[in-house]
Amino acid sequence: MITPQGKITMSHTTYKQFLRFLHEELYLSADSIAVAQRSMEQTQGPLPMLLWQYGLINLYQLDKIYDWLDCPSNTSNQEH
């Protein structure tokens, strides 16, 4: 999900799982996620970094996001 160049890539299904993780595990509101998504579309920046830059998450939460993204089990079940 994270390429050697640092780009985050995921299927539509995995992206939906990721958004659920942000909402249910990190308790981000739908509005907070939407703000970062709009910025992501304009700047092409990675969503986790945009959430952090906007102050919507702290460094601990950012680390949890990248741990989630690095975990193969988060994509293996949704891709089949």
URJOTA-V381801 format. One record per residue. RES is the residue in one letter. SS is DSSP state (alpha for helix, beta for strand, coil for the rest). PHI is phi as a letter, one per 20 degrees, with the letter a starting at -180 (NA if undefined). NEAR is the number of other C-alpha atoms within 8 Angstrom. Layout:
res->RES ss->SS phi->PHI near->NEAR
res->RES ss->SS phi->PHI near->NEAR
This chain:
res->M ss->coil phi->NA near->7
res->I ss->beta phi->d near->10
res->T ss->coil phi->f near->8
res->P ss->coil phi->g near->5
res->Q ss->coil phi->e near->5
res->G ss->coil phi->n near->6
res->K ss->coil phi->e near->8
res->I ss->beta phi->e near->8
res->T ss->coil phi->c near->7
res->M ss->coil phi->a near->7
res->S ss->coil phi->f near->7
res->H ss->alpha phi->g near->6
res->T ss->alpha phi->f near->8
res->T ss->alpha phi->f near->12
res->Y ss->alpha phi->f near->9
res->K ss->alpha phi->f near->8
res->Q ss->alpha phi->f near->8
res->F ss->alpha phi->f near->8
res->L ss->alpha phi->f near->9
res->R ss->alpha phi->f near->9
res->F ss->alpha phi->g near->9
res->L ss->alpha phi->g near->12
res->H ss->alpha phi->f near->11
res->E ss->alpha phi->e near->8
res->E ss->coil phi->e near->7
res->L ss->coil phi->d near->8
res->Y ss->coil phi->l near->7
res->L ss->coil phi->e near->10
res->S ss->coil phi->f near->7
res->A ss->alpha phi->f near->7
res->D ss->alpha phi->f near->6
res->S ss->alpha phi->f near->10
res->I ss->alpha phi->f near->12
res->A ss->alpha phi->f near->8
res->V ss->alpha phi->f near->8
res->A ss->alpha phi->f near->12
res->Q ss->alpha phi->f near->9
res->R ss->alpha phi->f near->8
res->S ss->alpha phi->f near->11
res->M ss->alpha phi->f near->12
res->E ss->alpha phi->f near->8
res->Q ss->alpha phi->e near->6
res->T ss->alpha phi->e near->6
res->Q ss->coil phi->m near->7
res->G ss->coil phi->e near->9
res->P ss->coil phi->f near->9
res->L ss->alpha phi->g near->9
res->P ss->alpha phi->g near->9
res->M ss->alpha phi->f near->9
res->L ss->alpha phi->f near->12
res->L ss->alpha phi->g near->13
res->W ss->alpha phi->f near->12
res->Q ss->alpha phi->f near->7
res->Y ss->coil phi->e near->8
res->G ss->coil phi->m near->7
res->L ss->coil phi->e near->9
res->I ss->coil phi->c near->9
res->N ss->coil phi->e near->8
res->L ss->alpha phi->f near->7
res->Y ss->alpha phi->f near->6
res->Q ss->alpha phi->f near->9
res->L ss->alpha phi->f near->12
res->D ss->alpha phi->f near->8
res->K ss->alpha phi->f near->8
res->I ss->alpha phi->f near->10
res->Y ss->alpha phi->f near->9
res->D ss->alpha phi->f near->8
res->W ss->alpha phi->f near->8
res->L ss->alpha phi->f near->10
res->D ss->alpha phi->e near->8
res->C ss->coil phi->e near->8
res->P ss->coil phi->g near->7
res->S ss->alpha phi->f near->6
res->N ss->alpha phi->f near->10
res->T ss->alpha phi->d near->9
res->S ss->alpha phi->f near->8
res->N ss->coil phi->f near->7
res->Q ss->coil phi->e near->8
res->E ss->coil phi->e near->8
res->H ss->coil phi->e near->4
